[in-house]
Protein backbone atom coordinates (compact mmCIF):
# COMPACT_ATOMS: atom_id res chain seq x y z
CA UNK A 1 0.00 0.00 0.00
CA UNK A 2 1.33 3.37 -0.98
CA UNK A 3 0.07 6.60 0.57
CA UNK A 4 0.99 10.06 -0.70
CA UNK A 5 0.19 13.25 1.19
CA UNK A 6 0.72 16.68 -0.36
CA UNK A 7 0.75 19.62 2.03
CA UNK A 8 0.39 23.07 0.56
CA UNK A 9 1.39 25.70 3.11
CA UNK A 10 3.79 28.57 3.59
CA UNK A 11 6.98 28.19 5.65
CA UNK A 12 5.40 30.25 8.44
CA UNK A 13 2.38 27.96 8.53
CA UNK A 14 4.57 24.85 8.60
CA UNK A 15 6.72 26.32 11.39
CA UNK A 16 3.61 27.13 13.46
CA UNK A 17 2.07 23.71 12.82
CA UNK A 18 5.28 21.91 13.87
CA UNK A 19 5.73 24.17 16.93
CA UNK A 20 9.06 25.62 15.83
CA UNK A 21 10.05 29.07 17.12
CA UNK A 22 9.78 32.15 14.94
CA UNK A 23 13.34 33.40 14.49
CA UNK A 24 12.50 36.35 12.24
CA UNK A 25 12.73 39.02 15.01
CA UNK A 26 16.11 37.64 16.09
CA UNK A 27 17.37 37.64 12.48
CA UNK A 28 16.23 41.23 11.97
CA UNK A 29 17.96 42.38 15.18
CA UNK A 30 21.13 40.56 14.20
CA UNK A 31 21.10 42.01 10.67
CA UNK A 32 20.62 45.52 12.06
CA UNK A 33 23.62 45.02 14.35
CA UNK A 34 25.75 43.68 11.49
CA UNK A 35 24.79 46.64 9.28
CA UNK A 36 25.76 49.12 12.01
CA UNK A 37 29.14 47.44 12.50
CA UNK A 38 29.81 47.37 8.77
CA UNK A 39 28.92 51.06 8.43
CA UNK A 40 31.27 51.91 11.31
CA UNK A 41 34.10 49.86 9.82
CA UNK A 42 33.65 51.41 6.37
CA UNK A 43 34.76 54.74 7.82
CA UNK A 44 38.09 53.12 8.66
CA UNK A 45 38.54 52.01 5.05
CA UNK A 46 39.44 55.40 3.61
CA UNK A 47 42.99 55.45 2.18
CA UNK A 48 44.39 58.02 4.62
CA UNK A 49 43.30 56.05 7.70
CA UNK A 50 44.54 52.77 6.23
CA UNK A 51 47.92 54.30 5.40
CA UNK A 52 48.31 55.74 8.92
CA UNK A 53 47.27 52.42 10.46
CA UNK A 54 49.58 50.28 8.35
CA UNK A 55 52.61 52.57 8.25
CA UNK A 56 52.64 54.76 11.37
CA UNK A 57 56.37 54.71 12.11
CA UNK A 58 57.53 54.78 8.50
CA UNK A 59 55.54 57.92 7.80
CA UNK A 60 56.89 59.58 10.91
CA UNK A 61 60.44 58.58 9.97
CA UNK A 62 59.97 59.99 6.48
CA UNK A 63 58.74 63.23 8.02
CA UNK A 64 61.76 63.35 10.30
CA UNK A 65 64.10 62.71 7.37
CA UNK A 66 62.46 65.47 5.35
CA UNK A 67 62.76 67.87 8.30
CA UNK A 68 66.44 66.95 8.68
CA UNK A 69 67.14 67.72 5.02
CA UNK A 70 65.26 71.03 5.17
CA UNK A 71 67.26 72.04 8.26
CA UNK A 72 70.53 71.13 6.52
CA UNK A 73 69.57 73.12 3.42
CA UNK A 74 68.53 76.08 5.56
CA UNK A 75 71.83 75.99 7.46
CA UNK A 76 73.81 75.71 4.21
CA UNK A 77 71.95 78.68 2.72
CA UNK A 78 72.56 80.79 5.81
CA UNK A 79 76.27 79.92 5.73
CA UNK A 80 76.50 80.68 1.99
CA UNK A 81 74.60 83.93 2.40
CA UNK A 82 76.91 85.24 5.14
CA UNK A 83 80.02 84.66 3.03
CA UNK A 84 81.70 82.60 5.68
CA UNK A 85 83.05 79.19 4.96
CA UNK A 86 82.59 76.54 7.62
CA UNK A 87 85.90 75.64 9.24
CA UNK A 88 87.23 72.15 8.91
CA UNK A 89 89.48 70.55 11.43
CA UNK A 90 92.86 69.36 10.17
C-alpha positions in Angstrom: 0.0 0.0 0.0 1.3 3.4 -1.0 0.1 6.6 0.6 1.0 10.1 -0.7 0.2 13.3 1.2 0.7 16.7 -0.4 0.8 19.6 2.0 0.4 23.1 0.6 1.4 25.7 3.1 3.8 28.6 3.6 7.0 28.2 5.6 5.4 30.3 8.4 2.4 28.0 8.5 4.6 24.8 8.6 6.7 26.3 11.4 3.6 27.1 13.5 2.1 23.7 12.8 5.3 21.9 13.9 5.7 24.2 16.9 9.1 25.6 15.8 10.1 29.1 17.1 9.8 32.2 14.9 13.3 33.4 14.5 12.5 36.3 12.2 12.7 39.0 15.0 16.1 37.6 16.1 17.4 37.6 12.5 16.2 41.2 12.0 18.0 42.4 15.2 21.1 40.6 14.2 21.1 42.0 10.7 20.6 45.5 12.1 23.6 45.0 14.4 25.7 43.7 11.5 24.8 46.6 9.3 25.8 49.1 12.0 29.1 47.4 12.5 29.8 47.4 8.8 28.9 51.1 8.4 31.3 51.9 11.3 34.1 49.9 9.8 33.6 51.4 6.4 34.8 54.7 7.8 38.1 53.1 8.7 38.5 52.0 5.1 39.4 55.4 3.6 43.0 55.5 2.2 44.4 58.0 4.6 43.3 56.1 7.7 44.5 52.8 6.2 47.9 54.3 5.4 48.3 55.7 8.9 47.3 52.4 10.5 49.6 50.3 8.3 52.6 52.6 8.3 52.6 54.8 11.4 56.4 54.7 12.1 57.5 54.8 8.5 55.5 57.9 7.8 56.9 59.6 10.9 60.4 58.6 10.0 60.0 60.0 6.5 58.7 63.2 8.0 61.8 63.3 10.3 64.1 62.7 7.4 62.5 65.5 5.3 62.8 67.9 8.3 66.4 66.9 8.7 67.1 67.7 5.0 65.3 71.0 5.2 67.3 72.0 8.3 70.5 71.1 6.5 69.6 73.1 3.4 68.5 76.1 5.6 71.8 76.0 7.5 73.8 75.7 4.2 71.9 78.7 2.7 72.6 80.8 5.8 76.3 79.9 5.7 76.5 80.7 2.0 74.6 83.9 2.4 76.9 85.2 5.1 80.0 84.7 3.0 81.7 82.6 5.7 83.0 79.2 5.0 82.6 76.5 7.6 85.9 75.6 9.2 87.2 72.2 8.9 89.5 70.5 11.4 92.9 69.4 10.2 
